Structure formats: C-alpha cells, structure tokens
Amino acid sequence: MRHNKKIIKTRHCIEGLTMGTYFRLLIPMFGLLVLSNAWSQQGNARGPIGESPYTIISGWHDPFQQEGFGFGGNSGIWAETEDRIIVAQRGETVLPYPVPDYFSGFAGQLGINVLRETERRTWQNCLYTMDGEGTVVEVWDHLDYLCAGSSGPGPHRIRISPYDPESRIWLVNETFHQIYVIANDGSEVLATYGEKGMSGSDETHFGRPQDVAFMPDGRILVADGLDNHRVIIFDNDMNYLGEFGGYGDGPGQFNTIHALAVGPEGRVFVLDRAGNEVNLFRATEDPTVFEFERSIGSPLTLPLDIIVNENDFWITDLGPLRFINFDFEGNIKYTWLVPMELPDGYLEVHTFTVDPVGNLIGGDNQYGRSQKFVPKPGIDSELLIEPPWRAL
C-alpha cells in the first residue's frame, strides 16, 4: 500500500526497535547518539557545525518488493534528472515472518542491518529507477545476473559521465572485480571490464574496484581501491595509460580508496576510507601523470562518498555520521550531522547524489533504503550541495 508522504524536519524517535536491537545497530557508527538540538562538537566532528540545510521527505522511497522482502543496501545512486534516479542495491533482504503491519519497506525498521546480516541477502531486483516522488518506475531484473551468486557485497557505485552524449551507466561491482557499461535505458550491457572473480593488478584486471570518474578530455579514472590501492588512468576507449597511488601512508599513497571525483583545473579527489582522508591530485601536461598536491580532512573516521563543486567539495563521514564541506585548501567550511533515529535516520550515507534542481538523495547501506532531502526555504545557498562539477 502506498503511504502518505509529508516533508518534515528530521526528528529523533525510535519506532519498531527494541533497545537491545537499537544499541546493536549503533556499533558500526563509531560514534555517540546525537540529539537534534545539540549541534555542538562531538566525536570526530569539527566545526563550524550547524543544523541541516535540508528537510527530509518522510517515507519517500516507496517499497515495491514482493511480500516477505525488503530493500537491500542502497550502495549506488545517481540522479540523472529531477525525475529519474537510478539505484543499485545489494539485492533484497529476506524478512522474518510474520512482517508487522507497520512495516514500510526497509529492513532497518525491523532491527535488521542489511550490510551485516548477509544470510538474508538474495540477489534480485539489483537495479531500478525511481521518479522524483520516490516511486519505482523500472526494475531491470534482466540484469540481476551481474550480481547473482556473489559471495560479497557486489554493486558499489553508479556513475554517468557528463561528457557522454549517450549517458551510459557505469556500474562498479567490487566482489566480481568488474565494471559494466550499461545502455541508459537499462536494456543491455554494452561493455564489461575486468575478469569475473579474478583479482589482478595488471592493465586489464581490477582488485575490488570502488568507483569511476571522468576527465573533461575523455580520460576515465578507476578507483581500484580495496586490493590494489591505485587509481588507473584510461583513455576514452578504456585503453590503459598509467596509474598512480599505491599502498602506504606516505604522501599520495592510499589505504582503502572508496570514492573518486574530478574537479576544476585538473583536480582529482581520492577519498581514502581507511586512511581517513581525501587526497588531492592535479593533472599535468602528460596525460599519464597526476601529481599529488595535499591531504585533506585528516583525521576523518570512515569517509564514504564525495561530490565536488566549483570551489569546494562535500563528503560523508562516520563518528558521528555527517556531511562535511571543505574548500580546496582543506579548510572546513560547514558540517551538519545526520541522526540515526528512525523513522528518518541513517546508519551510513554510503552514497549521495544531487539532482539538477538541488535535491539531495542519500543511500543507506545498512538500514537499506534511499531518502530524499529538499533545501529549506530561504536557506543560504552556500550551505547546499550542488550537482557534481562538470566542465562547461
């Protein structure tokens, strides 16, 4: 049944969770409970810290699953337009029986952590599209084979190059060590890179890749992140040009690359999840060489995703869960906290996207759903996240 929607301020209440389950779910957060009226420094959060510039649409993501299933972890999301959002989820979640009457589609409401309770994961309905109202429009179940049989988390990111006239969809599958290029309408897989199930560190293999980003000149960057700790440089036809990075804690080295983004003037931002920082590189006249410029943000706790704008960038981090805005010199411009309490909270904002009119959508990889945030009326535009930067 479709539920009524209303825009509300994020509030702090717990529905459908026992206290024991609630505290069990707190463990992955690496932080303390944050009260909505206590916007002070806490945990690893640093100022200036203020209120969220957004309101959240409660119950936005309409469930579409068959009875007995809930959303899986929403690990990848991309707002192509205000009315077309593409989602990659880590299968669906088998629910305990009986399902209570108040259940609204996401397993976290029942005290289930979809990231950790992998025995409940079933590889179905991994890719779908939604409209701006949160209603599922298309389910690309014919592409479930891209994830089927995975022993790990599977799909990790969805991206679309702003320079591709065909707006092809890039889906990164970390468990199978592959990247797929999919037709924009979801009809078919156009190309596959990497060898299924085979981790490697040469020019044609990946080791649990995490992300992909696009340079204005056509070069494609792959965050080959969890095994190889490198960024691979390809030309527009995915021919290998070079790579940079490598494992370590020295300048320009990585521990766990989790996300990747391109900014103005040749900047490339590499988000290092376990290294707890963002590393900034700069393109050179040599298309195979990127030079390390600086580390930003250290110490973070567990940074997850990034969007770069014209003069700054935003990331999500844990401990406490928050959005952080940095300038390119590494100064914190603003931070706002994301509460975990249901019905509208998050355990992690694993991925986030901004549509062309400024609505923010965040995917939760532990509660298992995506939610939509809209800018508050009259809010200072400097506090809002813009759509990802692109060269004009």
C-alpha positions in Angstrom: 0.0 0.0 0.0 1.3 3.4 -0.9 1.8 5.5 2.2 1.1 9.3 2.6 4.2 11.5 2.3 4.9 14.7 4.0 8.0 16.9 4.3 9.2 17.0 7.9 12.2 18.1 9.9 14.5 15.2 10.8 13.3 14.1 14.2 14.5 11.8 16.9 12.3 8.9 17.8 12.6 5.2 17.7 9.9 3.1 16.1 9.9 -0.7 15.8 13.2 -1.3 17.6 13.9 -2.8 20.9 16.5 -1.0 22.9 18.8 -4.0 22.6 18.5 -4.0 18.8 19.0 -0.3 18.7 22.3 -0.4 20.6 23.4 -3.3 18.5 22.9 -1.1 15.4 24.9 1.7 17.0 28.1 -0.4 16.8 29.1 0.3 13.2 28.6 4.0 13.6 31.8 4.6 15.7 30.0 7.4 17.4 27.5 8.5 20.0 23.9 9.3 19.9 23.4 12.9 18.7 20.4 14.9 19.9 18.7 17.1 17.3 19.1 20.2 19.5 22.8 19.6 20.4 24.7 20.8 17.4 27.9 21.0 19.3 31.3 19.4 18.6 31.1 15.7 19.3 33.1 12.6 18.4 35.3 13.4 15.4 33.1 16.2 14.2 34.8 19.6 13.9 33.3 23.0 13.3 31.7 25.0 12.2 28.8 22.6 13.0 25.2 23.7 12.3 21.8 22.5 11.5 21.0 20.6 8.3 20.1 23.0 5.5 17.6 20.4 4.2 14.3 18.9 5.3 13.7 15.2 4.6 10.7 13.7 2.9 9.5 11.1 5.3 8.6 7.8 3.6 9.8 9.0 0.2 11.1 5.6 -1.1 8.1 3.6 -1.9 8.5 -0.2 -1.4 8.0 -2.4 -4.5 9.1 -5.8 -3.3 7.1 -8.9 -3.1 5.8 -9.9 0.3 8.5 -11.2 2.6 11.3 -9.0 1.1 12.7 -5.6 1.9 15.2 -3.3 0.3 18.9 -4.3 0.3 21.7 -1.9 0.9 21.4 1.1 -1.4 25.1 1.2 -2.3 24.9 3.2 -5.6 22.6 6.0 -6.7 22.6 8.6 -9.4 20.1 11.4 -10.1 20.2 11.8 -13.8 17.3 14.3 -13.7 14.9 15.6 -11.1 12.5 12.8 -12.2 14.9 9.9 -12.9 17.0 8.4 -10.2 19.0 5.2 -10.9 19.6 2.9 -7.9 21.9 -0.1 -7.4 21.0 -2.1 -4.3 22.8 -5.2 -2.9 19.9 -7.5 -3.7 16.9 -7.7 -1.4 16.5 -8.7 2.2 14.6 -11.8 3.3 12.4 -10.6 6.2 11.4 -12.5 9.3 7.9 -13.9 9.5 5.4 -12.5 10.2 6.1 -9.0 9.0 4.4 -6.4 11.3 1.6 -4.2 9.9 3.7 -1.1 10.4 6.5 -2.3 8.1 7.2 0.3 5.4 9.7 -1.5 3.1 13.2 -1.1 4.7 14.7 -3.9 6.8 16.3 -1.5 9.3 12.9 -0.7 10.6 12.8 -4.3 11.9 16.2 -4.1 13.5 18.0 -5.7 10.6 21.4 -4.4 9.4 21.4 -5.4 5.8 25.2 -4.9 5.5 26.0 -7.3 8.3 23.2 -9.9 8.1 24.3 -11.3 4.7 22.4 -14.5 5.2 19.3 -12.5 4.5 20.6 -11.2 1.1 19.1 -12.5 -2.1 20.3 -11.3 -5.5 17.1 -10.0 -7.0 16.0 -6.5 -8.3 19.5 -5.1 -8.0 18.9 -2.2 -10.4 15.9 0.0 -10.8 14.8 3.6 -11.5 12.6 5.9 -9.5 10.8 9.1 -10.3 11.1 12.3 -8.2 8.2 11.1 -5.9 10.1 8.0 -4.9 8.0 5.6 -6.9 9.8 2.8 -8.7 9.3 3.2 -12.5 11.5 0.4 -13.9 13.0 -2.7 -12.4 15.9 -4.1 -14.5 15.7 -7.6 -13.2 17.1 -8.9 -16.5 20.4 -7.5 -15.2 20.4 -9.4 -11.9 22.9 -11.9 -13.4 25.5 -9.2 -13.0 25.3 -9.7 -9.2 23.9 -13.2 -8.9 26.0 -15.7 -6.9 28.1 -13.0 -5.3 29.7 -14.0 -2.0 30.3 -10.4 -1.1 28.6 -7.0 -1.3 28.6 -6.8 -5.1 27.5 -3.5 -6.7 29.2 -0.5 -5.2 28.8 2.7 -7.4 26.7 4.0 -10.2 28.1 6.9 -12.3 27.3 8.6 -15.6 29.9 10.7 -17.5 28.6 14.3 -18.0 30.6 14.3 -21.3 28.9 11.2 -22.8 26.2 12.0 -25.3 24.7 8.6 -24.8 24.6 8.9 -21.0 25.7 5.3 -20.5 25.6 4.0 -17.0 28.7 2.7 -15.3 28.2 0.1 -12.6 31.1 -0.9 -10.4 31.0 -4.4 -8.9 33.6 -4.8 -6.3 33.1 -8.5 -5.5 33.4 -9.7 -9.1 36.3 -7.3 -9.8 34.4 -5.9 -12.8 33.0 -2.7 -14.2 29.9 -2.7 -16.6 28.8 -0.1 -19.0 25.0 -0.3 -19.5 22.8 1.4 -22.0 21.0 4.4 -20.5 17.6 2.7 -20.8 18.9 -0.4 -19.0 18.3 -2.6 -22.0 21.7 -4.2 -22.3 25.3 -4.4 -21.1 27.4 -2.6 -23.7 30.9 -3.5 -22.3 32.5 -5.3 -19.4 35.9 -4.6 -18.0 37.8 -6.9 -15.7 37.7 -10.7 -15.4 34.8 -12.0 -13.3 36.0 -13.4 -10.0 39.7 -12.8 -10.8 41.5 -10.1 -8.8 44.6 -8.8 -10.5 46.9 -5.8 -10.6 47.8 -5.6 -14.3 46.4 -3.3 -17.0 43.3 -5.4 -17.6 42.3 -6.6 -14.1 40.9 -4.9 -11.0 41.1 -5.8 -7.4 37.8 -4.9 -5.8 37.2 -1.6 -7.7 35.2 1.0 -6.0 34.5 4.0 -8.3 34.9 5.6 -11.7 35.3 9.3 -12.6 35.6 11.2 -15.9 38.0 13.9 -17.0 36.8 16.6 -19.4 39.3 15.5 -22.1 37.8 12.0 -22.2 40.1 10.1 -19.9 38.5 7.7 -17.5 39.8 7.1 -13.9 39.1 3.9 -12.0 39.4 3.7 -8.2 40.9 0.2 -8.0 40.6 0.6 -4.3 40.4 -2.3 -1.9 43.1 -4.7 -3.1 45.4 -2.5 -5.3 45.1 1.0 -3.7 45.6 2.7 -7.0 43.9 5.0 -9.5 44.1 3.7 -13.1 44.1 6.1 -16.0 42.4 5.0 -19.2 41.7 6.8 -22.4 38.1 7.3 -23.7 38.2 3.7 -25.1 39.4 2.2 -21.9 42.9 1.6 -23.1 45.4 1.7 -20.2 47.5 4.8 -19.9 49.0 4.7 -16.5 48.2 4.7 -12.8 49.1 6.5 -9.6 48.9 5.9 -5.8 49.8 2.6 -4.2 49.5 1.2 -0.7 51.0 3.2 2.2 50.6 6.2 4.5 53.0 8.5 2.7 52.1 11.5 0.5 49.9 10.3 -2.4 49.5 6.8 -1.1 46.3 5.0 0.0 45.0 2.5 2.4 41.5 1.9 1.0 40.2 4.0 -1.9 36.4 4.2 -1.6 35.3 7.1 -3.9 36.7 9.3 -6.6 35.7 12.7 -8.1 37.0 15.2 -10.6 37.0 19.0 -10.1 38.0 22.1 -11.9 41.6 22.9 -13.1 42.6 19.2 -13.4 41.9 18.4 -9.7 41.2 14.8 -8.8 39.9 13.9 -5.3 40.6 10.4 -4.0 38.7 9.5 -0.8 40.7 7.1 1.3 38.3 5.3 3.6 40.7 3.5 6.0 43.4 6.2 5.5 40.8 8.7 6.9 41.5 11.5 4.5 40.9 12.9 1.0 44.0 13.1 -1.2 44.0 15.8 -3.9 46.0 15.3 -7.1 46.4 17.5 -10.1 46.6 16.6 -13.8 49.8 17.5 -15.7 50.6 18.1 -19.3 51.4 14.4 -19.5 48.1 12.5 -19.7 49.7 9.6 -17.8 50.8 11.6 -14.8 48.9 13.1 -11.9 50.8 14.9 -9.2 50.0 14.8 -5.5 49.1 18.1 -4.1 47.8 17.7 -0.5 45.9 15.6 2.0 42.6 17.0 3.3 40.4 16.2 6.3 42.7 14.0 8.5 41.7 12.7 10.9 38.3 11.5 9.5 36.7 8.4 10.8 35.3 6.4 7.9 34.7 8.7 4.8 32.3 7.2 2.3 31.4 9.4 -0.7 32.2 12.7 -2.3 30.8 15.4 -4.6 33.0 18.2 -5.9 31.6 21.6 -6.8 33.1 24.7 -8.4 35.0 25.9 -5.3 34.7 23.2 -2.7 33.6 19.6 -2.0 31.4 17.6 0.3 31.9 14.2 1.8 30.0 11.9 4.2 31.9 10.5 7.2 31.0 8.5 10.3 31.7 9.1 14.0 29.3 10.9 14.1 27.6 10.5 10.7 27.7 13.8 9.0 28.2 15.8 5.8 31.4 17.9 5.7 32.1 20.8 3.4 35.8 21.5 2.6 37.4 24.2 0.4 40.2 23.1 -1.9 42.8 24.2 0.6 41.5 21.7 3.2 39.6 24.1 5.5 36.2 23.0 6.9 33.5 25.4 5.8 30.5 23.7 7.3 29.4 20.4 8.9 25.9 19.1 9.6 25.0 15.9 11.5 22.8 13.1 10.3 20.8 11.4 13.1 20.3 7.7 13.1 16.9 7.5 14.8 14.0 6.1 12.9 11.8 6.7 11.1 14.0 9.1 9.1 17.6 8.4 10.3 20.6 6.8 8.7 23.3 4.3 9.8 25.5 5.4 6.9 25.2 7.6 3.9 27.2 5.3 1.7 26.4 7.2 -1.4 24.7 10.5 -2.3 23.6 12.4 -5.4 22.2 15.8 -6.2 19.7 16.3 -8.9 19.8 19.3 -11.3 17.4 21.4 -9.1 19.3 20.8 -5.9 17.5 17.9 -4.2 19.8 15.6 -2.3 19.3 11.8 -2.2 21.3 9.6 0.1 21.6 5.8 0.0 21.8 3.9 3.3 23.8 0.7 3.0 22.9 -0.6 6.5 19.2 0.4 7.2 18.7 -0.4 3.5 16.9 2.4 1.6 17.4 5.8 0.0 15.9 9.1 1.2 15.3 12.5 -0.3 16.3 15.8 1.2 15.0 19.1 -0.2 16.6 22.5 0.6 14.9 24.5 3.3 13.1 27.6 2.1 15.3 30.7 2.2 18.4 28.7 3.2 21.8 30.2 2.4 22.8 28.6 -0.9 26.4 28.3 0.3 25.3 25.6 2.7 23.8 23.4 -0.1 25.5 20.7 -2.1 25.4 21.4 -5.9 25.3 18.7 -8.6 28.7 17.4 -9.4 31.1 19.8 -11.1 31.5 19.5 -14.9 33.5 21.5 -17.4 31.4 23.8 -19.5 
